[in-house]
Amino acid sequence: MVFRSGSGSGIGDRWRRAFGAASALGAACLVLGLILPLAATQGRAATATGGEASSKIRIAFAGDSIVDNYWSGIERIVDANACLKNTVELGRFARNGTGLTRGDRVYWPREIKRIDDVFKPTLSVVSIGLNDRQFIVDGNGARTAWGAPDWTDKYRHELDEFLKAAVASKAVVLMVGMPAMREAIDNTDIDGKNAMFADAIAALGDPNLRYIEPWRLHAAGTETFASYGPDKSGRLVQIRTPDGQHFTVAGEDLAAGYLFPKIVEALDAAGKNLDQCLTKQSKDEQ
């Protein structure tokens, strides 16, 4: 994603110099006669350009390194469809190694507001919690030790602050649960956090906020970690990275194939329809 900020055309400075050089009233009137139509034309052009940019559906991906996997897979879906490329803009805002615990590194309730202010997403995909089995530093610098009696309550508070900040701009927010991990201690941790995420979202009751169940390799039964699985064509390939947490490129494509229809559905409910880009063939491919 390339994020560009607007800049002035400089036309005002050039005409101010022209005014300074004009000493006669007739010359000033001539310049005024030239600049006013030109300025109006420039203003109309700027408005048209801004309108075209703002008409795009903007999707932000924010959180820890897992959300970067989702961004990467969705980017390939968008890049493969010319209509989607012209309709959708993706924002990559993952901050690797961060979470809801270490506010001294990134305080996500504040960071998600910054992203909303700068990128102005229509929809945000968030995933967080991978790095949160540690002590908490809140937005004011207060610390809560890992394993302290009030650690869970403090973490739940930070989660609530993050969720409320994420929907403050009225953007649609999809919080994706964390997928199965290789290590048993990681799985126990994410199971508890995923349940906490779902409960917190239900308790807030915001219509723009949804919990998305994590991607699963197995359609039924207890989900277990697997390094290898069938890719989109059915070939057995490596889908998870050696760290037992993240996705390979093939795994990103599988996760994106699961997540993209959820994004389309949420956008449709918000009045942002992508049907014009999704022919029967492209839907079948997803």
Rosetta blueprint (number, residue, H / E / L):
1 M L
2 V L
3 F L
4 R L
5 S L
6 G L
7 S L
8 G L
9 S L
10 G L
11 I H
12 G H
13 D H
14 R H
15 W H
16 R H
17 R H
18 A H
19 F H
20 G H
21 A H
22 A L
23 S L
24 A L
25 L H
26 G H
27 A H
28 A H
29 C H
30 L H
31 V H
32 L H
33 G H
34 L H
35 I H
36 L H
37 P H
38 L H
39 A H
40 A H
41 T H
42 Q H
43 G H
44 R H
45 A H
46 A H
47 T H
48 A H
49 T H
50 G H
51 G H
52 E H
53 A H
54 S H
55 S L
56 K L
57 I E
58 R E
59 I E
60 A E
61 F E
62 A E
63 G E
64 D L
65 S H
66 I H
67 V H
68 D H
69 N H
70 Y H
71 W H
72 S H
73 G H
74 I H
75 E H
76 R H
77 I H
78 V H
79 D H
80 A L
81 N L
82 A H
83 C H
84 L H
85 K H
86 N H
87 T H
88 V E
89 E E
90 L E
91 G E
92 R E
93 F E
94 A E
95 R L
96 N L
97 G L
98 T L
99 G L
100 L L
101 T L
102 R E
103 G L
104 D L
105 R L
106 V L
107 Y L
108 W H
109 P H
110 R H
111 E H
112 I H
113 K H
114 R H
115 I H
116 D H
117 D H
118 V H
119 F H
120 K L
121 P L
122 T L
123 L E
124 S E
125 V E
126 V E
127 S E
128 I L
129 G L
130 L L
131 N L
132 D L
133 R L
134 Q L
135 F L
136 I E
137 V E
138 D L
139 G L
140 N L
141 G L
142 A L
143 R E
144 T E
145 A L
146 W L
147 G L
148 A L
149 P L
150 D L
151 W H
152 T H
153 D H
154 K H
155 Y H
156 R H
157 H H
158 E H
159 L H
160 D H
161 E H
162 F H
163 L H
164 K H
165 A H
166 A H
167 V L
168 A L
169 S L
170 K L
171 A L
172 V E
173 V E
174 L E
175 M E
176 V E
177 G L
178 M L
179 P L
180 A L
181 M L
182 R L
183 E L
184 A H
185 I H
186 D H
187 N H
188 T H
189 D H
190 I H
191 D H
192 G H
193 K H
194 N H
195 A H
196 M H
197 F H
198 A H
199 D H
200 A H
201 I H
202 A H
203 A H
204 L H
205 G L
206 D L
207 P L
208 N L
209 L E
210 R E
211 Y E
212 I E
213 E L
214 P L
215 W L
216 R L
217 L L
218 H L
219 A L
220 A L
221 G L
222 T L
223 E L
224 T L
225 F L
226 A L
227 S L
228 Y E
229 G E
230 P E
231 D L
232 K L
233 S L
234 G L
235 R L
236 L E
237 V E
238 Q E
239 I L
240 R E
241 T L
242 P L
243 D L
244 G L
245 Q L
246 H L
247 F E
248 T L
249 V H
250 A H
251 G H
252 E H
253 D H
254 L H
255 A H
256 A H
257 G H
258 Y H
259 L H
260 F H
261 P H
262 K H
263 I H
264 V H
265 E H
266 A H
267 L H
268 D H
269 A H
270 A L
271 G L
272 K L
273 N L
274 L L
275 D H
276 Q H
277 C H
278 L L
279 T L
280 K H
281 Q H
282 S H
283 K H
284 D H
285 E H
286 Q L
